[in-house]
Amino acid sequence: MSKRNPNEKFKAKTGGQAVIEGVMMRGVEKEAMACRLPSGEIDLEVWDLKYSAKSLPWYRKVPFLRGIFNFLDSLIDGYKCLSRSADKQMTEDDEEELSKFEQWLNDKLGDKLMPVISVVSMIIGVGLALVLFMLFPAFISKLIDKYIISLSPFAKNCIEGVLKISIFLAYTKLTSLMSDIATTYRYHGAEHKTIACYESGEELNVENVRKQIRFHPRCGTSFIFLVLFISIFVFTVVGVPWDNILVRMGFKLLLLPVIVGIAYELIRLAGRYDNLATRIISAPGLWVQRITTSEPNDWQIECAIAALKAVIPEDSEDDRW
């Protein structure tokens, strides 16, 4: 790895996410996942990316369009890593203690059991997200407009947006009270602090990582918050209809790629530059990270370091944002 001047401002393309009892890091050429096994050992997997930063297809380089494809790629890749990390926490005792229903499913589906469960879980998750972030806020906004006070389209969109953000904040706060999710949020903090240490030019060790800040402007939490906020203005400008809630949901789904593309470009700006405008863009997301990240312990930091070291290119200048 090439040496950098510690005083020189360096922002890396490398990013990652917390997984079950571990951290996934995605570099410019490789991806790695380090998980703490029930035995206490760190299990490290490393694989080459389908596309390196230099060989991306044209549609992954065009502004706004690249955000849509990167978002989909991150969702799919992140879900696969979460599933794989969960499998690593299974022990022989867990596999033996199957209920009658689980045993019946295993006998009927065999090797297809986990893919089927994954698909069903994804469908349930998407359905719940549609209800919570589209159907419910639109329904409440329409009730207010009909029975309490007549509102302008912008006011209704603002109310709907505030409801979405409130639901998102409540969801993240409530899930942080669950022990497994609280642990994942600590790994999320370890991921951020390790990248911050790498960007500072310091040696990647537990002591140096521990003293870093756990908030990062290019976090997925910030991205989600931006998507929710930008949707208020996009839905107002386009004039998404209010007469039929299901039709409104359809219009929203069609406009979602546009919103994602805009949010991605803003996140890129916030990650690359440090000025008043980018600080304003980053501020809400950084605040929400106080919920979705927690201070990690040394074991969690060690996982993040292992994953990051595996994806750092030989010349770190290739990783410059």
N, C-alpha and C positions, 0 to 999 in steps of 0.2 A: 504494500500500500504506500503510495507516495506521501511525503510529508507536506503539511500545510502550515502556513504561518498562523499560530493560535490567535493573533490579533486581527487576522483577516476574516471578514464576515463571510461565512460559508453556510449556504442552505442546500440541503440534500434533496434529491428526488426520491430517495428511499423512504418508504412509509410502511405502516404495518397495522395490525389489529390484535387485540387480545382474543385468545381462544380459551377453551376449557383447560385450566391449569397450565397455561402457557402463552406464548407470543408468536405470531407469524410476522415475518419481515419480508418485504418485497423490494428488491433492488432493481438495478437497471438491466441486469442479465439473469439473475438467479432469484429464487424465492426459497425461504427456509421457515421451518416451524420447530420451535423448541418447547417441549412439554415436560413438566415434572411428573414422573410416573409415581404410582402408589408406593413403589419401593424406595422413592427418594432420588433416584437417578434422573438425569436429564436425557430425554430422547430427542435427538436432532435429526430432522429430515431436510434434505436440500435437493432442489430440482431446478432445471433450466426453464426459463420462461419461454413460452411459445414465440413471442416477439421480444427482441431486445429493444432498448431505447433507440438504437440506430436503425432498426429494421421494421419499424412500425408501418403498417399499411397507411395509405393516404388518408383514409377516413378517420384514423386515430390521431391525425395531426391538424385537421381543419378546426379552427376555433368554433365553439359551441357544439359542433358535431362530435368532436372528440370527447366532450363531457358525457354525452349519452352513452357511447360505447364503453368508456372507462367506468361509468357508473354500473352498467350491466355486468361488466367483467368483474368488478369488485364484489358485487352482490353474489354472483355465482361462485367465485373463487373463495370468498369469505365463508360462504355457507359450507362448501366442501371442507375447508380447514376446520371449521367448528365441528362438523360431523366426525372428521378423522381424529380430532383431539379428544372428543368424547369417547370414542372407541378405545383410546389408549388408557382410559381410566378404568376400563373393565378388568376385573380379575377373574380367576377361575371360579372363585366362590360365587361371584355375581352371575356367571354364565350357568352355574349349576342350579341356582335358586330361581327357576322359572315357574310362573303360575301355570295353571291348567290352560288358560286362554293363550298365554304366550307360547306354551309348548305346542298347542294346536296350530297357531300361526306358523311356528317354526317348521312343523311337520308338513304343512300345506305349501308354504312358499319357499322354504329352504334358503338358498343363497339370495333369492329375490326379496327376502323379508326386509332388510335394511333399506334398499332402494325404494320399496313401496312405502315404508314408514316415513322416509325422508320426503317423498312427494306429497303424502297426506299432510304431514306437518307443515310443509311449505304452503299448501292450499289453504289450510286453516289459518296460518299466519297472515297470508295476503288478504283473506276474507276479513279477519279481525281488523287489519289495518284500514281496509276500505270502510268498514263500519265506523271505526273510531275517528278517522281523520278526514272522511269525506261525507258519509251519510249523516252521522250524528250532528256535526257542526252545521251542515246545511239545513237540517231539520229544525234545529234550535233557532237559527237565524231567521228562518221563514216564519216560525211561530211568533217571534218578537215583532217582525214586520206586520204580521196579520192581526195579532190580538193586542199588542201593547202600543206600538208607535210606528207610523209609516216611515220607512228608511230609504235613503238613496242607495243605488247599487254599491257605491263605494263604502258606505256605512255598513251595509250588510256583509260585504266582503271583509271589512275590518273586524266585525264581530266574529265572523266565521274563522278568520285567521287567528284572532286572540284565543278562541276556543281550541283550535288545533294546537297552538303553542302551549296552552294550559294543560291539555291532555298529555302532550309530549313530556312536559316537565313533571307532571304528576306521575306518569308511568315510570320515568327514569328514577324519580325519588323513591317510589314504592318498591321498585325492583332492587334498589340499592339496599333495602332492608332484608332481602333474602341472602342467606349466607353464601350460596354458590355464586350469585351475581355480584355480591360485594367483593368476593375474591377475584372475579373477572375484572371488576373495575380497578382493583389493585394492579393486576397485570397490565391493564390499559395505562395506568400511571407509569409502570415500569417501561412500557414501550416508548412513551413520550419522553421520559427522562433519559433513556438510553440514546434516542435519536438526538436529543439536545446536547448530550455529552459528545457524541460523534461530530455534530455541527460546530461545537466549540473548539474542536481540535485536540481535546484532552484524551489521554489513554483510556481505553474502555475497560474500566474495572469497577467493582462495586462501590468503592469509596468515592470515586469521581462521579459516578452516575447518581449516587444517593443525594448529592448536593444540588442537582439540577432541578429546574422548574418542571412541573408535571403538565403544564398547559402548552398546546401547540396550535397555531393558527390554521394548519391544514388538516385538522382532525375531522373525522367523519361526523362527529357530533355537531361541529360548526357547520358542516355542509347541510345536514338535515335541518338545522335551524334556519339557514339561508333559504332553503327550498320552501319552507313553510312561510317565511316572510315575503319572499318574492311572489309567491302565488297570489297574495292579496292584490298586488298591482297588475299582474298579468290577467287575472280573471276579470278585473275591472275594465282594463283597456280593451280586451277582446269582447267584453259584454256577454259573458257566459249566462245563459238563460236561467231564470229562477222559477218559472211556471211548473216545471216537472223536475222533482229531485233526481230521479233516475237518469233523465236526459242530461241534467247538470253534471252528474257523476261521469257520464260518458264524455262530455266536453272536457271535463277536468283531466280524465285519463289521456285524451288526445293531446292536451296541452302540457302534460307532465314532462315529455322530452324537452320542450322549449324551456321550461322552468329549470330542469336539471342542467341543461346546457349553459344557461345564464349563471346559475349558482356555481358551477364548476369553474367558469372563467373568473368569477369573483374570488373564489378560494385560491386559484392560481396567483392572482394579483396579491392577495393577502400573504401568501406564502413566500412571494418573491421580493416584495417591497415593504419598507417600514416607514410609513408617513401617516399624516392625520387621517386621510381617507381610508387607508387599509386598517388602521387601528379601530376606526368606527365600524368597519365591516366585521372585524374579528371579535370586537368586544362582547356581543351577546353570546357567541359560541364559546368563547373562553370562559365566560361566566358559567354556562351550563356544564362545562367540563369539571367544575367544582363538584358536580354530582356524579358524572360518569367516569371520573378518575379518582383514585385514592392513593395515598402514600404506600408504596410497595415495601415488602420486607426483602432481605438480602437474597433469599431463595428465588423470589420472583424476578429480581433484578438480574440474577445469574442467567435465568432463562432468556430474558430479553437480550442480554449481551451475546449469548451463544447464537441466537437467531440472527442478530445484526452482523456479527463478525463473519458469518457464513455467506453474506450477500454483498459485502463491501467489495467493489471492484479493485483490481490491482492498482489502477491509477484512480484515486478518489476524485480527480478532476472530472472524470466521466460521469460522476454522480452529482456534479454541481447543477443546481436548479437554474 
